[in-house]
């Protein structure tokens, strides 16, 4: 997302993902590399791993559908 001056900025969803304990694992943080080639994460959110987020949400939905199917199949 770009703000008014054309600089990239995080939007509402990225801020919510980074702030949520349940979703924080899907936030991708900026990294730095020192002169020796060692990588280190910063505390600046760079983006969201949407693919992993969608996979996790799909798994949750599949579990809920399976639970509902089991309830419907159970004798009354």
N, C-alpha and C positions, 0 to 999 in steps of 0.2 A: 504494500500500500504506500502511496506517496502523499505527502502532505502538500500544502499550498505552495511551498517554495521548490517542490520537485524532489526533495530529499526523501529517501525511504524511511518509513516509520512503522511501528507495530500498530495494529488496530485493536479494536475492542476484544476480539476473540483471542488473540495472542496474549493480551494482558490477563484475561480471565484464565487461560490455560496455565500460564506461568504462576498465577496466584493461587490456584486450586491445588490442595494437597493430593486429590485424586487424579488430577490431570497433569500435574507437573512433570511426570515422566515423559510426556509428549512434547515438552518444550525443548527446542534445540538452542543451545547457548553458543555464543561466539567463542572461538578458541584463539590462542596466541601461540606462537612458536618462538622459542629463544634461539640464540646463536648456535647452540648445540643440537638443535632439531627437536627439542623436547616440547611436546604439546601440553597446553594447560587450558582448562575451561575458565571462562570468565563468568560473572554473574549477570551478563547482558544477554537477554533473549534475542536470538537471531531469527528464528522461524519456528514453525510447528511441524512436527512429523505427522502429517495428515494421514499417510498410508497406515502407520501403526495405530493411530487413533481410530480410523475407520475399521481396521481389523478387530480391535478390542471391542468397539461398539457392536459390530456384527456378531461377535461371539456372545456378548451379553444378550442381544436380541434373540439369537438362536436358542440360548438357554431358556429365555422367557417363553418362547414359542413352544419348546419341548415340554415345559412345565404346564402350559395351558392345554396342550394336546393330551397330556397324561390326565389332567383333571377331567377333560371331556370324555375320555375313554373309560374312566373309573365308573364302576356301577353305582347307581344312586340308591 
